[in-house]
Amino acid sequence: MTIKYKKQAFRTSLLQVCVVDHSNIDIIIYKVYYVNMEKSFGNNGELKARIGERIAEPTVRGLYYDYEAIGGMDELVGISNRVPEERRGPLLLALETHVTKEKPMYAAEFAFNAGLDKQSAASIAATVDMLWALSLMYDDMYDGDEERAGRKTSWVQFGKDETLISAQAGLDATISYIDEHFGSALSIYALEAVYRGVSSLDELKAMQLDSSFEQFTTNYDKRAEFHVELPVRLVTALQPNVPVETQREAIMGLYEINRAGQILNDLRDLHTSSRWLRENYSDMRSGTPTIALKQMLSACNEDETKTFMTLFNKQSFDDFDQMQMELLIERTGVFGSTYGLVIATYESAYEHYHRAIQGGVHTKTFDTWIEYKIGHLEDLVRDSTA
């Protein structure tokens, strides 16, 4: 489907994309909601303070400071202030909750590697950051997630209608920003990439546990296009002489690091520890196919397969169901088998990205994040066998 870009006219089509067949989201398109939160982001001092006080982990804090140092927060606040005041509440909450800045910093470092200045890098990074925050707002509504990083999600705090209207206003603002800074062709592409990401959620629900690994990763890639291919295209719009092979290797590396992170997140869902700040077994209970669940099912014997399929898409688990899940996880060894897959995918990401950025001068974020996530993976596997 091709979406034709009109500065004021694309709102309804995207809202329809968000709402079609999603019975849990009832959007009143023309109703205007007014929030009681602060009406303006103003300068970025308050937002920086609210985000900064939430970051305890050194790696995450370091990347946030790097993002702030290149001017990413200034640009992010600039995009945010394009949103009408009465629609900023849910967006502000999402921006405060979402504190990891690895994706915008990948974009910034690729921009630096291409020879762009700090202002241009910050502009590209903030574009990615805003689109990522908006995607989390929608994902939380779609999945019915009530908490993210230990806080109530925007839709829980403000309601689904108000949150979706705020997310749409944020998308309008971001597309307008891309149009002004990079041209209409890229604003059209960005909107289409967002559409493909939204559509991929329904496509994932329609997949089966016997779907191939390639089918799963293709689905993950659709969801990631706006923070993988879009920033590379934004860079080359300002610096057209970036070699095609460099672009290809960077895109492949970014897709691979996202795939590894997605598989790791799916594996976390099978862990019972509250340290991961998520409700366990949500994919299993909701009947959402994942690579981790595929790995688990493939290791089941006949009786275990029957138990697995009884639990899959059951919606709610009682104590006996929880016990059965724990036994299945232990007997199938899913943490160990998925560990190797995640490591191999991170290694592939590293190789592709370093071929794109020769010498590793601008790979600090990429390398740091891989090391950080592998540490999480090892903790996860260790905890699962404790």
Contacts in CASP RR format, 6 or more apart in sequence:
PFRMAT RR
TARGET T0000
AUTHOR 0000-0000-0000
METHOD contacts of the structure
MODEL  1
MTIKYKKQAFRTSLLQVCVVDHSNIDIIIYKVYYVNMEKSFGNNGELKAR
IGERIAEPTVRGLYYDYEAIGGMDELVGISNRVPEERRGPLLLALETHVT
KEKPMYAAEFAFNAGLDKQSAASIAATVDMLWALSLMYDDMYDGDEERAG
RKTSWVQFGKDETLISAQAGLDATISYIDEHFGSALSIYALEAVYRGVSS
LDELKAMQLDSSFEQFTTNYDKRAEFHVELPVRLVTALQPNVPVETQREA
IMGLYEINRAGQILNDLRDLHTSSRWLRENYSDMRSGTPTIALKQMLSAC
NEDETKTFMTLFNKQSFDDFDQMQMELLIERTGVFGSTYGLVIATYESAY
EHYHRAIQGGVHTKTFDTWIEYKIGHLEDLVRDSTA
1 195 0 8 1.000
2 192 0 8 1.000
3 10 0 8 1.000
3 13 0 8 1.000
3 188 0 8 1.000
3 191 0 8 1.000
3 192 0 8 1.000
3 195 0 8 1.000
4 10 0 8 1.000
4 188 0 8 1.000
5 175 0 8 1.000
5 179 0 8 1.000
5 184 0 8 1.000
5 187 0 8 1.000
5 188 0 8 1.000
5 191 0 8 1.000
7 176 0 8 1.000
7 179 0 8 1.000
10 172 0 8 1.000
10 175 0 8 1.000
10 191 0 8 1.000
11 168 0 8 1.000
11 172 0 8 1.000
12 29 0 8 1.000
14 168 0 8 1.000
14 171 0 8 1.000
14 191 0 8 1.000
14 194 0 8 1.000
14 195 0 8 1.000
14 198 0 8 1.000
15 27 0 8 1.000
15 29 0 8 1.000
15 164 0 8 1.000
15 168 0 8 1.000
17 195 0 8 1.000
17 198 0 8 1.000
17 199 0 8 1.000
18 25 0 8 1.000
18 27 0 8 1.000
18 138 0 8 1.000
18 164 0 8 1.000
18 168 0 8 1.000
18 198 0 8 1.000
19 25 0 8 1.000
19 27 0 8 1.000
19 164 0 8 1.000
21 202 0 8 1.000
22 142 0 8 1.000
24 141 0 8 1.000
24 144 0 8 1.000
24 160 0 8 1.000
25 141 0 8 1.000
25 142 0 8 1.000
25 160 0 8 1.000
25 164 0 8 1.000
26 160 0 8 1.000
26 161 0 8 1.000
27 160 0 8 1.000
27 161 0 8 1.000
27 164 0 8 1.000
27 165 0 8 1.000
28 161 0 8 1.000
31 161 0 8 1.000
31 165 0 8 1.000
32 86 0 8 1.000
32 165 0 8 1.000
33 86 0 8 1.000
33 87 0 8 1.000
33 158 0 8 1.000
33 161 0 8 1.000
33 162 0 8 1.000
33 165 0 8 1.000
34 86 0 8 1.000
35 86 0 8 1.000
35 87 0 8 1.000
35 88 0 8 1.000
35 89 0 8 1.000
35 90 0 8 1.000
35 158 0 8 1.000
35 162 0 8 1.000
37 88 0 8 1.000
37 89 0 8 1.000
37 92 0 8 1.000
37 93 0 8 1.000
38 46 0 8 1.000
38 88 0 8 1.000
38 89 0 8 1.000
38 92 0 8 1.000
39 85 0 8 1.000
39 86 0 8 1.000
39 88 0 8 1.000
40 81 0 8 1.000
40 85 0 8 1.000
40 88 0 8 1.000
41 47 0 8 1.000
41 77 0 8 1.000
41 78 0 8 1.000
41 80 0 8 1.000
41 81 0 8 1.000
41 88 0 8 1.000
41 92 0 8 1.000
42 77 0 8 1.000
42 81 0 8 1.000
43 77 0 8 1.000
44 73 0 8 1.000
44 74 0 8 1.000
44 76 0 8 1.000
44 77 0 8 1.000
47 73 0 8 1.000
47 77 0 8 1.000
47 92 0 8 1.000
47 95 0 8 1.000
47 96 0 8 1.000
48 68 0 8 1.000
48 73 0 8 1.000
50 96 0 8 1.000
51 64 0 8 1.000
51 95 0 8 1.000
51 96 0 8 1.000
51 99 0 8 1.000
52 61 0 8 1.000
52 64 0 8 1.000
52 99 0 8 1.000
54 96 0 8 1.000
54 97 0 8 1.000
54 99 0 8 1.000
54 149 0 8 1.000
55 61 0 8 1.000
55 64 0 8 1.000
55 99 0 8 1.000
59 368 0 8 1.000
59 369 0 8 1.000
59 372 0 8 1.000
60 99 0 8 1.000
60 100 0 8 1.000
60 101 0 8 1.000
60 372 0 8 1.000
63 100 0 8 1.000
63 101 0 8 1.000
63 102 0 8 1.000
63 105 0 8 1.000
63 365 0 8 1.000
63 368 0 8 1.000
63 369 0 8 1.000
64 99 0 8 1.000
64 100 0 8 1.000
64 101 0 8 1.000
66 101 0 8 1.000
66 105 0 8 1.000
66 364 0 8 1.000
66 365 0 8 1.000
67 73 0 8 1.000
67 101 0 8 1.000
67 104 0 8 1.000
67 105 0 8 1.000
67 108 0 8 1.000
67 125 0 8 1.000
67 129 0 8 1.000
70 108 0 8 1.000
70 118 0 8 1.000
70 121 0 8 1.000
70 122 0 8 1.000
70 125 0 8 1.000
71 118 0 8 1.000
71 119 0 8 1.000
71 122 0 8 1.000
72 104 0 8 1.000
72 108 0 8 1.000
72 122 0 8 1.000
72 125 0 8 1.000
72 126 0 8 1.000
72 129 0 8 1.000
73 126 0 8 1.000
74 122 0 8 1.000
75 122 0 8 1.000
75 123 0 8 1.000
75 125 0 8 1.000
75 126 0 8 1.000
75 127 0 8 1.000
76 95 0 8 1.000
76 126 0 8 1.000
76 129 0 8 1.000
76 130 0 8 1.000
78 126 0 8 1.000
79 126 0 8 1.000
79 127 0 8 1.000
79 130 0 8 1.000
79 170 0 8 1.000
79 173 0 8 1.000
79 174 0 8 1.000
79 177 0 8 1.000
80 88 0 8 1.000
80 91 0 8 1.000
80 92 0 8 1.000
80 95 0 8 1.000
80 130 0 8 1.000
80 170 0 8 1.000
80 173 0 8 1.000
82 170 0 8 1.000
82 172 0 8 1.000
82 173 0 8 1.000
82 176 0 8 1.000
82 177 0 8 1.000
83 91 0 8 1.000
83 166 0 8 1.000
83 169 0 8 1.000
83 170 0 8 1.000
83 172 0 8 1.000
83 173 0 8 1.000
84 169 0 8 1.000
87 165 0 8 1.000
87 166 0 8 1.000
87 169 0 8 1.000
87 170 0 8 1.000
88 166 0 8 1.000
88 169 0 8 1.000
89 154 0 8 1.000
89 158 0 8 1.000
89 166 0 8 1.000
90 137 0 8 1.000
90 154 0 8 1.000
90 155 0 8 1.000
90 157 0 8 1.000
90 158 0 8 1.000
90 159 0 8 1.000
90 162 0 8 1.000
90 163 0 8 1.000
90 166 0 8 1.000
90 167 0 8 1.000
91 133 0 8 1.000
91 134 0 8 1.000
91 137 0 8 1.000
91 154 0 8 1.000
91 166 0 8 1.000
91 167 0 8 1.000
91 169 0 8 1.000
91 170 0 8 1.000
93 151 0 8 1.000
93 154 0 8 1.000
93 157 0 8 1.000
93 158 0 8 1.000
94 133 0 8 1.000
94 134 0 8 1.000
94 136 0 8 1.000
94 137 0 8 1.000
94 154 0 8 1.000
95 133 0 8 1.000
97 136 0 8 1.000
97 148 0 8 1.000
97 149 0 8 1.000
97 151 0 8 1.000
97 153 0 8 1.000
97 154 0 8 1.000
98 132 0 8 1.000
98 133 0 8 1.000
98 136 0 8 1.000
98 148 0 8 1.000
98 149 0 8 1.000
99 149 0 8 1.000
101 129 0 8 1.000
102 365 0 8 1.000
102 369 0 8 1.000
103 128 0 8 1.000
103 129 0 8 1.000
103 132 0 8 1.000
103 227 0 8 1.000
104 125 0 8 1.000
104 126 0 8 1.000
104 128 0 8 1.000
104 129 0 8 1.000
104 132 0 8 1.000
105 125 0 8 1.000
105 365 0 8 1.000
106 128 0 8 1.000
106 231 0 8 1.000
106 254 0 8 1.000
106 257 0 8 1.000
106 365 0 8 1.000
106 366 0 8 1.000
107 121 0 8 1.000
107 124 0 8 1.000
107 125 0 8 1.000
107 127 0 8 1.000
107 128 0 8 1.000
107 227 0 8 1.000
107 231 0 8 1.000
107 234 0 8 1.000
107 235 0 8 1.000
108 121 0 8 1.000
108 122 0 8 1.000
108 124 0 8 1.000
108 125 0 8 1.000
108 365 0 8 1.000
109 121 0 8 1.000
109 357 0 8 1.000
109 362 0 8 1.000
109 363 0 8 1.000
109 364 0 8 1.000
109 365 0 8 1.000
109 366 0 8 1.000
110 231 0 8 1.000
110 232 0 8 1.000
110 235 0 8 1.000
110 250 0 8 1.000
110 356 0 8 1.000
110 357 0 8 1.000
110 362 0 8 1.000
111 120 0 8 1.000
111 121 0 8 1.000
111 124 0 8 1.000
111 125 0 8 1.000
111 231 0 8 1.000
111 234 0 8 1.000
111 235 0 8 1.000
111 238 0 8 1.000
111 239 0 8 1.000
112 121 0 8 1.000
112 362 0 8 1.000
113 356 0 8 1.000
113 357 0 8 1.000
113 361 0 8 1.000
113 362 0 8 1.000
114 235 0 8 1.000
114 236 0 8 1.000
114 238 0 8 1.000
114 239 0 8 1.000
114 242 0 8 1.000
115 239 0 8 1.000
116 124 0 8 1.000
116 235 0 8 1.000
116 238 0 8 1.000
116 239 0 8 1.000
120 238 0 8 1.000
123 181 0 8 1.000
124 231 0 8 1.000
124 234 0 8 1.000
124 235 0 8 1.000
125 231 0 8 1.000
127 174 0 8 1.000
127 177 0 8 1.000
127 178 0 8 1.000
127 190 0 8 1.000
127 230 0 8 1.000
127 231 0 8 1.000
127 234 0 8 1.000
128 226 0 8 1.000
128 227 0 8 1.000
128 230 0 8 1.000
128 231 0 8 1.000
130 170 0 8 1.000
130 173 0 8 1.000
130 174 0 8 1.000
131 171 0 8 1.000
131 174 0 8 1.000
131 190 0 8 1.000
131 194 0 8 1.000
131 226 0 8 1.000
131 227 0 8 1.000
131 230 0 8 1.000
132 226 0 8 1.000
132 227 0 8 1.000
134 167 0 8 1.000
134 170 0 8 1.000
134 171 0 8 1.000
134 174 0 8 1.000
135 194 0 8 1.000
135 197 0 8 1.000
135 223 0 8 1.000
135 226 0 8 1.000
136 148 0 8 1.000
137 153 0 8 1.000
137 154 0 8 1.000
137 155 0 8 1.000
137 163 0 8 1.000
137 166 0 8 1.000
137 167 0 8 1.000
138 164 0 8 1.000
138 167 0 8 1.000
138 198 0 8 1.000
139 145 0 8 1.000
139 201 0 8 1.000
140 148 0 8 1.000
140 153 0 8 1.000
140 154 0 8 1.000
140 155 0 8 1.000
141 153 0 8 1.000
141 155 0 8 1.000
141 160 0 8 1.000
141 163 0 8 1.000
141 164 0 8 1.000
142 201 0 8 1.000
143 282 0 8 1.000
143 286 0 8 1.000
144 155 0 8 1.000
145 153 0 8 1.000
145 278 0 8 1.000
145 279 0 8 1.000
145 282 0 8 1.000
146 152 0 8 1.000
146 153 0 8 1.000
146 156 0 8 1.000
147 153 0 8 1.000
147 156 0 8 1.000
147 277 0 8 1.000
147 278 0 8 1.000
147 279 0 8 1.000
148 277 0 8 1.000
149 277 0 8 1.000
150 277 0 8 1.000
154 163 0 8 1.000
154 166 0 8 1.000
155 163 0 8 1.000
155 164 0 8 1.000
158 166 0 8 1.000
171 191 0 8 1.000
171 194 0 8 1.000
174 190 0 8 1.000
175 187 0 8 1.000
175 190 0 8 1.000
175 191 0 8 1.000
176 187 0 8 1.000
178 186 0 8 1.000
178 187 0 8 1.000
178 190 0 8 1.000
178 234 0 8 1.000
179 186 0 8 1.000
179 187 0 8 1.000
182 234 0 8 1.000
182 237 0 8 1.000
182 238 0 8 1.000
183 237 0 8 1.000
186 230 0 8 1.000
186 233 0 8 1.000
186 234 0 8 1.000
186 237 0 8 1.000
189 230 0 8 1.000
189 233 0 8 1.000
190 226 0 8 1.000
190 230 0 8 1.000
193 225 0 8 1.000
193 226 0 8 1.000
193 229 0 8 1.000
193 230 0 8 1.000
194 226 0 8 1.000
196 222 0 8 1.000
196 225 0 8 1.000
197 222 0 8 1.000
197 223 0 8 1.000
197 225 0 8 1.000
197 226 0 8 1.000
199 222 0 8 1.000
200 219 0 8 1.000
200 220 0 8 1.000
200 222 0 8 1.000
200 223 0 8 1.000
201 223 0 8 1.000
203 219 0 8 1.000
203 222 0 8 1.000
204 219 0 8 1.000
204 288 0 8 1.000
204 289 0 8 1.000
205 287 0 8 1.000
205 288 0 8 1.000
207 215 0 8 1.000
207 216 0 8 1.000
207 219 0 8 1.000
207 289 0 8 1.000
208 289 0 8 1.000
209 289 0 8 1.000
209 293 0 8 1.000
209 294 0 8 1.000
209 297 0 8 1.000
209 312 0 8 1.000
210 294 0 8 1.000
211 289 0 8 1.000
211 294 0 8 1.000
213 291 0 8 1.000
213 294 0 8 1.000
216 289 0 8 1.000
216 290 0 8 1.000
216 291 0 8 1.000
216 294 0 8 1.000
217 259 0 8 1.000
220 258 0 8 1.000
220 259 0 8 1.000
220 262 0 8 1.000
221 228 0 8 1.000
221 255 0 8 1.000
221 258 0 8 1.000
221 259 0 8 1.000
224 254 0 8 1.000
224 255 0 8 1.000
224 258 0 8 1.000
227 254 0 8 1.000
227 258 0 8 1.000
228 251 0 8 1.000
228 254 0 8 1.000
228 255 0 8 1.000
228 258 0 8 1.000
229 251 0 8 1.000
232 247 0 8 1.000
232 250 0 8 1.000
232 251 0 8 1.000
232 254 0 8 1.000
235 242 0 8 1.000
236 242 0 8 1.000
236 247 0 8 1.000
246 356 0 8 1.000
246 357 0 8 1.000
247 356 0 8 1.000
248 356 0 8 1.000
249 352 0 8 1.000
249 353 0 8 1.000
249 355 0 8 1.000
249 356 0 8 1.000
250 352 0 8 1.000
250 353 0 8 1.000
250 356 0 8 1.000
250 357 0 8 1.000
252 352 0 8 1.000
253 348 0 8 1.000
253 349 0 8 1.000
253 350 0 8 1.000
253 352 0 8 1.000
253 353 0 8 1.000
253 356 0 8 1.000
254 349 0 8 1.000
254 353 0 8 1.000
256 345 0 8 1.000
256 346 0 8 1.000
256 348 0 8 1.000
256 349 0 8 1.000
256 352 0 8 1.000
257 346 0 8 1.000
257 349 0 8 1.000
257 353 0 8 1.000
257 366 0 8 1.000
257 369 0 8 1.000
257 370 0 8 1.000
259 345 0 8 1.000
259 349 0 8 1.000
260 342 0 8 1.000
260 345 0 8 1.000
260 346 0 8 1.000
260 349 0 8 1.000
260 373 0 8 1.000
261 342 0 8 1.000
261 373 0 8 1.000
262 291 0 8 1.000
263 290 0 8 1.000
263 291 0 8 1.000
263 292 0 8 1.000
263 338 0 8 1.000
263 341 0 8 1.000
263 342 0 8 1.000
263 345 0 8 1.000
264 342 0 8 1.000
264 373 0 8 1.000
264 376 0 8 1.000
264 377 0 8 1.000
264 380 0 8 1.000
266 283 0 8 1.000
266 290 0 8 1.000
266 291 0 8 1.000
266 292 0 8 1.000
266 293 0 8 1.000
267 292 0 8 1.000
267 334 0 8 1.000
267 335 0 8 1.000
267 338 0 8 1.000
267 342 0 8 1.000
267 377 0 8 1.000
267 380 0 8 1.000
268 276 0 8 1.000
268 278 0 8 1.000
268 380 0 8 1.000
269 278 0 8 1.000
269 280 0 8 1.000
269 281 0 8 1.000
269 282 0 8 1.000
269 283 0 8 1.000
269 284 0 8 1.000
269 290 0 8 1.000
269 292 0 8 1.000
270 280 0 8 1.000
270 281 0 8 1.000
270 284 0 8 1.000
270 292 0 8 1.000
270 293 0 8 1.000
270 296 0 8 1.000
270 325 0 8 1.000
270 329 0 8 1.000
270 334 0 8 1.000
270 335 0 8 1.000
271 280 0 8 1.000
271 380 0 8 1.000
271 383 0 8 1.000
271 384 0 8 1.000
272 280 0 8 1.000
272 322 0 8 1.000
272 326 0 8 1.000
273 383 0 8 1.000
275 383 0 8 1.000
276 380 0 8 1.000
281 317 0 8 1.000
281 322 0 8 1.000
281 325 0 8 1.000
282 288 0 8 1.000
283 289 0 8 1.000
283 290 0 8 1.000
283 292 0 8 1.000
283 293 0 8 1.000
284 293 0 8 1.000
284 311 0 8 1.000
284 312 0 8 1.000
284 314 0 8 1.000
284 325 0 8 1.000
285 311 0 8 1.000
285 313 0 8 1.000
285 314 0 8 1.000
285 315 0 8 1.000
285 316 0 8 1.000
285 317 0 8 1.000
286 313 0 8 1.000
286 315 0 8 1.000
287 312 0 8 1.000
287 313 0 8 1.000
291 338 0 8 1.000
291 341 0 8 1.000
292 334 0 8 1.000
292 338 0 8 1.000
293 312 0 8 1.000
295 332 0 8 1.000
295 334 0 8 1.000
295 337 0 8 1.000
295 338 0 8 1.000
295 341 0 8 1.000
296 308 0 8 1.000
296 328 0 8 1.000
296 329 0 8 1.000
296 332 0 8 1.000
296 333 0 8 1.000
296 334 0 8 1.000
297 305 0 8 1.000
297 308 0 8 1.000
299 331 0 8 1.000
299 332 0 8 1.000
299 333 0 8 1.000
299 334 0 8 1.000
299 337 0 8 1.000
300 307 0 8 1.000
300 308 0 8 1.000
300 328 0 8 1.000
300 331 0 8 1.000
300 332 0 8 1.000
304 328 0 8 1.000
304 331 0 8 1.000
304 332 0 8 1.000
307 324 0 8 1.000
307 328 0 8 1.000
308 328 0 8 1.000
311 317 0 8 1.000
311 321 0 8 1.000
311 324 0 8 1.000
311 325 0 8 1.000
311 328 0 8 1.000
314 321 0 8 1.000
317 325 0 8 1.000
329 335 0 8 1.000
329 384 0 8 1.000
335 380 0 8 1.000
335 381 0 8 1.000
335 384 0 8 1.000
335 385 0 8 1.000
336 381 0 8 1.000
339 377 0 8 1.000
339 381 0 8 1.000
342 374 0 8 1.000
342 377 0 8 1.000
343 374 0 8 1.000
343 377 0 8 1.000
346 370 0 8 1.000
346 373 0 8 1.000
346 374 0 8 1.000
349 366 0 8 1.000
349 370 0 8 1.000
350 366 0 8 1.000
350 367 0 8 1.000
350 370 0 8 1.000
353 363 0 8 1.000
353 366 0 8 1.000
354 360 0 8 1.000
354 363 0 8 1.000
357 363 0 8 1.000
360 367 0 8 1.000
END
